[in-house]
Amino acid sequence: MPPLVDPTRCDGCPQEAEPPCVLVCPGDLMVLDAERKQAYCREEADCWDCMTCVKACPRQALRTRLSYQLADVSADLMPEVTGDHITWTLVDCRGRVERFTVRTLNTEPEGHSNSPPRE
């Protein structure tokens, strides 16, 4: 299932050459709608739920839809990436909220990268 895009949060990352969600999608499925200035998944059936785009979104505008086998349609799974950890917030179909924090391998301060600039 492709990610849900929150239109109140997604601004297309105008300060970036390309939105992070578009850059990191391993299936090259996330694209920017030039007219609306918002990201979307161009081939929903091809998305394999890796959640890379969800974790990369600096605006937290993308959410993971849990498949009906795992949860009711009202359930949500949202990451918040900060520094060296990701906090996952799970809202189940009854509205109960659970949070899990996992350390990442990121050892650089937030906002810094060793990657060369894109041309």
MARNU-810296 format. One line per 10 residues: number of its first residue (from 0); their letters; for each residue x, y, z of C-alpha. Coordinates in pm, 1 decimal, decimal comma. Example, Ala and Ser with C-alpha at 12.3 -4.5 7.8 and 13.67 -1.06 7.14 Angstrom:
# MARNU-810296
0> as> 1230,0/-450,0/780,0 ~ 1367,0/-106,0/714,0
END
This chain:
# MARNU-810296
0> mpplvdptrc> 0,0/0,0/0,0 ~ 139,3/341,1/-87,3 ~ 183,1/612,9/173,7 ~ -93,4/859,6/251,1 ~ 5,2/1219,3/177,5 ~ -127,4/1483,2/416,6 ~ -202,4/1782,2/189,6 ~ -188,9/2020,4/486,2 ~ 175,6/1924,8/552,7 ~ 322,2/1841,9/210,9
10> dgcpqeaepp> 461,1/2148,7/35,5 ~ 679,9/1964,7/-215,6 ~ 998,0/2070,5/-29,5 ~ 1058,2/2382,1/-244,0 ~ 1398,1/2447,1/-83,3 ~ 1528,9/2114,5/-217,8 ~ 1628,5/2029,1/-575,7 ~ 1403,3/1723,0/-536,5 ~ 1185,1/1625,6/-239,8 ~ 1355,7/1369,4/-12,8
20> cvlvcpgdlm> 1069,6/1121,6/-61,3 ~ 1128,2/1128,6/-437,9 ~ 1504,8/1087,1/-395,7 ~ 1491,9/787,0/-162,8 ~ 1211,2/577,1/-313,7 ~ 1385,0/255,1/-425,1 ~ 1108,1/181,8/-676,1 ~ 1119,3/532,8/-825,1 ~ 748,3/559,1/-748,8 ~ 726,4/885,6/-555,9
30> vldaerkqay> 691,6/1190,2/-780,3 ~ 606,9/1556,3/-739,3 ~ 282,3/1687,5/-886,1 ~ 412,8/2008,1/-1044,4 ~ 72,7/2177,1/-1040,1 ~ -23,7/2100,0/-678,6 ~ 336,5/2102,7/-550,0 ~ 278,0/1780,0/-357,3 ~ 428,7/1434,6/-369,3 ~ 233,7/1122,7/-458,1
40> creeadcwdc> 292,9/758,4/-547,9 ~ 254,2/723,4/-925,4 ~ 196,5/346,3/-927,9 ~ 24,1/248,1/-604,0 ~ 10,9/-123,0/-687,3 ~ 390,8/-132,2/-725,3 ~ 467,8/15,7/-381,5 ~ 609,4/-251,8/-150,7 ~ 567,2/-60,5/176,1 ~ 935,3/-12,4/254,1
50> mtcvkacprq> 847,1/318,2/429,6 ~ 1167,6/485,4/311,1 ~ 973,5/786,8/182,2 ~ 775,4/811,5/506,9 ~ 1095,1/822,2/713,3 ~ 1264,1/1070,1/477,3 ~ 985,5/1331,1/479,5 ~ 1103,6/1636,6/676,7 ~ 744,4/1765,1/713,4 ~ 604,1/1434,3/843,7
60> alrtrlsyql> 348,2/1461,9/563,4 ~ 355,5/1092,1/472,7 ~ 192,2/812,2/669,6 ~ 201,7/438,7/633,4 ~ -126,9/266,7/570,6 ~ -144,2/-65,2/747,1 ~ -291,8/-341,2/537,2 ~ -634,2/-467,7/635,2 ~ -478,3/-798,8/741,8 ~ -288,0/-614,1/1014,7
70> advsadlmpe> -531,8/-344,4/1121,1 ~ -860,0/-167,4/1063,3 ~ -863,0/120,8/812,8 ~ -843,9/372,6/1095,4 ~ -504,8/245,7/1216,1 ~ -189,5/447,8/1147,3 ~ 187,0/408,4/1175,1 ~ 391,6/730,8/1169,9 ~ 766,1/783,1/1218,1 ~ 940,1/1086,3/1362,6
80> vtgdhitwtl> 1306,5/1090,2/1267,3 ~ 1538,4/1294,4/1488,3 ~ 1915,2/1271,6/1503,2 ~ 2010,9/917,1/1588,9 ~ 1666,9/766,0/1648,1 ~ 1320,4/710,3/1501,6 ~ 1009,9/723,2/1717,4 ~ 726,1/520,1/1568,8 ~ 372,4/611,4/1675,0 ~ 113,1/340,0/1626,2
90> vdcrgrverf> -254,4/431,6/1654,1 ~ -466,9/119,1/1653,6 ~ -824,0/87,0/1528,7 ~ -957,4/169,9/1876,6 ~ -754,4/490,5/1896,7 ~ -498,1/354,8/2143,5 ~ -153,8/504,8/2093,4 ~ 177,6/327,3/2142,8 ~ 523,4/472,1/2078,3 ~ 845,3/284,6/2009,2
100> tvrtlntepe> 1186,4/448,9/1982,1 ~ 1467,0/283,8/1788,5 ~ 1824,1/407,1/1754,0 ~ 1949,7/440,9/1397,1 ~ 2297,6/409,0/1253,9 ~ 2302,8/782,0/1178,6 ~ 2599,2/929,4/1365,5 ~ 2587,6/1278,2/1215,4 ~ 2418,0/1580,2/1370,0 ~ 2074,2/1659,3/1233,6
110> ghsnsppre> 2082,4/1860,0/911,5 ~ 2435,6/1750,4/815,8 ~ 2544,6/1503,0/555,4 ~ 2867,7/1365,4/413,9 ~ 2697,0/1320,5/78,3 ~ 2829,5/1537,2/-203,7 ~ 2583,6/1800,6/-329,9 ~ 2363,4/1690,3/-620,8 ~ 2421,7/1857,9/-951,8
END
